[in-house]
């Protein structure tokens, strides 16, 4: 499996887990932006953003463009 596909799969899995958590518990802004250590959403936003930007970089490299 390509790195691109692995990142897409990881992002989809993260979205699925987020939605499951949200449906079961609800999500307050603090949960999303500042979830503490041990919270299921701890570092979610940062990790998701890093993976998404890596995917953007891969797409640009494949097309020979840049951002």
KEKE-3310 file (N, C-alpha, C; in steps of 0.2 Angstrom, whole numbers, plus 5000, padded with zeros to 4 digits):
npx = (5004:5003:5011:5003:4990:4990:4990:4977:4969:4972:4967:4953:4950:4953:4943:4931:4932:4932:4919:4911:4915:4910:4896:4893:4897:4896:4904:4913:4919:4932:4936:4939:4949:4958:4960:4965:4979:4977:4964:4952:4952:4964:4977:4971:4967:4979:4987:4978:4978:4992:4994:4985:4991:5003:4998:4993:5006:5011:5002:5005:5018:5016:5010:5019:5019:5018:5015)
npy = (4994:5011:5026:5037:5031:5025:5035:5041:5031:5031:5044:5043:5033:5040:5050:5042:5036:5048:5053:5042:5044:5057:5055:5046:5054:5067:5083:5095:5112:5113:5100:5097:5107:5108:5095:5086:5076:5059:5060:5054:5062:5069:5077:5075:5085:5090:5079:5075:5086:5087:5075:5077:5088:5082:5074:5083:5088:5076:5075:5087:5084:5073:5079:5088:5101:5115:5121)
npz = (5000:4996:5003:5002:5002:5014:5023:5020:5024:5038:5041:5038:5048:5059:5059:5059:5072:5080:5077:5082:5096:5098:5095:5106:5118:5115:5111:5117:5115:5122:5122:5109:5106:5117:5124:5137:5143:5142:5138:5126:5114:5115:5107:5095:5085:5081:5076:5066:5058:5054:5047:5036:5030:5026:5017:5007:5003:4997:4987:4979:4976:4968:4957:4953:4957:4969:4986)
capx = (5000:5007:5010:4997:4984:4990:4988:4970:4966:4972:4962:4947:4949:4952:4936:4926:4933:4929:4912:4909:4915:4905:4889:4892:4898:4896:4911:4913:4925:4938:4938:4942:4955:4963:4959:4970:4982:4972:4957:4952:4954:4971:4981:4968:4967:4986:4989:4974:4981:4999:4993:4981:4996:5007:4994:4993:5012:5012:4998:5009:5024:5014:5008:5025:5017:5020:5010)
capy = (5000:5017:5030:5041:5027:5023:5042:5042:5026:5034:5050:5040:5029:5045:5053:5037:5036:5055:5053:5038:5047:5063:5052:5043:5058:5074:5086:5102:5115:5112:5093:5097:5111:5107:5089:5084:5070:5053:5061:5051:5067:5072:5078:5073:5090:5091:5074:5075:5092:5085:5070:5081:5092:5078:5071:5089:5088:5071:5077:5092:5081:5069:5083:5093:5108:5116:5126)
capz = (5000:4996:5009:5001:5004:5022:5026:5019:5028:5045:5042:5039:5054:5065:5058:5062:5080:5082:5076:5087:5102:5098:5096:5113:5123:5114:5111:5119:5111:5125:5121:5103:5106:5123:5127:5142:5143:5143:5135:5119:5109:5116:5101:5089:5080:5079:5072:5060:5053:5052:5042:5031:5027:5023:5011:5003:5001:4993:4981:4976:4973:4962:4951:4951:4959:4976:4989)
cpx = (5004:5006:5004:4990:4984:4988:4980:4966:4966:4968:4955:4945:4949:4945:4931:4927:4930:4922:4908:4909:4910:4898:4888:4892:4897:4903:4910:4919:4932:4940:4942:4949:4960:4962:4965:4973:4977:4965:4957:4954:4960:4975:4978:4969:4974:4988:4985:4977:4988:4998:4990:4987:5001:5004:4994:5000:5014:5008:5002:5015:5022:5012:5014:5023:5019:5015:5014)
cpy = (5006:5021:5035:5037:5026:5030:5043:5037:5028:5039:5047:5036:5034:5048:5048:5037:5043:5055:5048:5041:5053:5060:5049:5049:5065:5077:5093:5105:5113:5105:5093:5101:5110:5101:5087:5077:5064:5054:5058:5056:5071:5072:5076:5078:5091:5086:5074:5080:5090:5080:5073:5085:5088:5075:5077:5089:5082:5072:5082:5088:5076:5073:5088:5100:5109:5121:5132)
cpz = (5000:5002:5009:5004:5011:5025:5026:5023:5036:5046:5043:5045:5060:5064:5061:5070:5083:5082:5081:5094:5103:5099:5103:5118:5122:5114:5112:5116:5115:5124:5114:5103:5111:5127:5131:5140:5145:5140:5128:5113:5110:5110:5095:5083:5077:5074:5066:5055:5050:5046:5036:5027:5023:5016:5005:4999:4996:4986:4976:4972:4967:4956:4949:4953:4967:4979:4991)
residu = (UNK:UNK:UNK:UNK:UNK:UNK:UNK:UNK:UNK:UNK:UNK:UNK:UNK:UNK:UNK:UNK:UNK:UNK:UNK:UNK:UNK:UNK:UNK:UNK:UNK:UNK:UNK:UNK:UNK:UNK:UNK:UNK:UNK:UNK:UNK:UNK:UNK:UNK:UNK:UNK:UNK:UNK:UNK:UNK:UNK:UNK:UNK:UNK:UNK:UNK:UNK:UNK:UNK:UNK:UNK:UNK:UNK:UNK:UNK:UNK:UNK:UNK:UNK:UNK:UNK:UNK:UNK)
# end
